[in-house]
């Protein structure tokens, strides 16, 4: 009788563990997080800016700056749904330049305003900051890097300085 009770108790614990594990798994861990941005230094050669894909894949969210005649400009390169995204990284009203990637959102580390990782639009948080979407930067992929033009980075940064999407 005691052996039967132990066997039944063991089965109940095993089944309970399986139910908990299945119930707590969302099945999609592509974005998850949070991933605070990691500061990196891109390779800059004339008008070309490049970042190794392996760094973006391992860190999930990287922050880099590009010096211009008008000052430094900030950008984020991150993985969203296993695809690389590059955006201007500047929250105009609060002057934040750092964002954390969490699930499908970018969260300003200065004011807490939340932006869509998919398209850069404001979702919730400080109303003034939500009005300044994070503009995308066009890039090309090589076998090992993403390659951007300084002019495209500046266009995206300047578009982020104005309310709404261009």
Secondary structure by P-SEA (a helix, b strand, c coil): caaaaaaaaaaaaaaaaaaaaaaaccccccccccccbbbbbccccccbbbbbaaaaaaacbbbbbbbcccccccbbbbbcccbbbbbbcccccccccbbbbcccbbbccccbbbbbcccccccccccccccccbbbbbbcccccbbbbbaaaaaaaaaaaaccccc
